[in-house]
Amino acid sequence: MGDGKKYFKEGMKAESSEDWDKAVEQFALAVTENPKNTEYRLHYVRSLFNASQMYMRKGAAFANEKDYKGGYDAFRKAYAF
């Protein structure tokens, strides 16, 4: 097992481009490899929050366009985070 640096670095790239799904995945892998690293955990939790907010906005946009299936799917993803 490594120290999570590789995953953390990839997570930071995803975070800077606001690719929240990928950021969550990469930070989760970093935390798995190094669970005591508070910086990894902080970025993981932050990316979870931002991913959830992104899907909430998408869900609201779909609902406003009367695309209720798209809205439902986006809200479910937001809840999953």
C-alpha positions in Angstrom: 0.0 0.0 0.0 1.2 3.5 -0.7 0.8 6.8 1.2 -2.0 8.1 -1.0 0.0 10.9 -2.6 -0.7 9.8 -6.1 -4.4 9.8 -5.5 -4.3 13.0 -3.6 -2.5 14.7 -6.5 -5.1 13.4 -9.0 -7.9 14.6 -6.7 -6.4 18.1 -6.5 -6.3 18.2 -10.4 -10.0 17.2 -10.5 -10.9 19.7 -7.7 -9.2 22.5 -9.6 -11.3 21.7 -12.7 -14.4 21.2 -10.6 -14.8 17.6 -11.7 -16.3 16.7 -8.4 -17.2 13.1 -9.2 -13.5 12.3 -10.0 -12.3 14.4 -7.0 -14.5 12.3 -4.6 -13.2 9.1 -6.1 -9.5 10.1 -6.0 -9.6 11.6 -2.5 -11.5 8.5 -1.2 -8.6 6.3 -2.5 -6.1 8.6 -0.9 -7.9 8.4 2.4 -8.1 4.6 2.1 -4.3 4.4 1.7 -3.6 7.0 4.5 -6.6 7.3 6.8 -4.8 9.4 9.4 -3.9 12.2 6.9 -6.2 15.1 7.9 -5.5 17.0 4.7 -6.8 14.1 2.6 -9.9 13.7 4.8 -10.6 17.5 4.6 -10.4 17.5 0.8 -12.5 14.3 0.6 -15.3 15.8 2.7 -15.2 19.1 0.8 -15.4 17.3 -2.6 -18.4 15.2 -1.3 -20.2 18.5 -0.3 -19.4 20.1 -3.7 -20.5 17.1 -5.7 -23.8 17.0 -3.8 -24.3 20.7 -4.4 -23.6 20.3 -8.1 -26.2 17.5 -8.4 -28.7 19.6 -6.5 -28.3 22.5 -9.0 -28.6 20.0 -11.9 -31.7 18.5 -10.4 -33.3 21.9 -9.9 -32.5 22.9 -13.5 -34.0 19.7 -14.8 -37.1 20.2 -12.7 -37.5 23.8 -14.0 -37.4 22.4 -17.5 -40.1 19.9 -16.5 -37.6 17.0 -17.0 -38.7 15.2 -13.9 -36.8 12.0 -14.6 -33.6 13.9 -15.1 -34.3 15.9 -11.9 -35.1 12.8 -9.9 -31.9 11.1 -11.1 -29.8 14.2 -10.2 -31.4 14.6 -6.8 -30.8 10.9 -6.1 -27.1 11.3 -6.9 -27.0 14.4 -4.6 -28.5 12.4 -1.8 -26.0 9.5 -2.4 -23.1 11.8 -1.5 
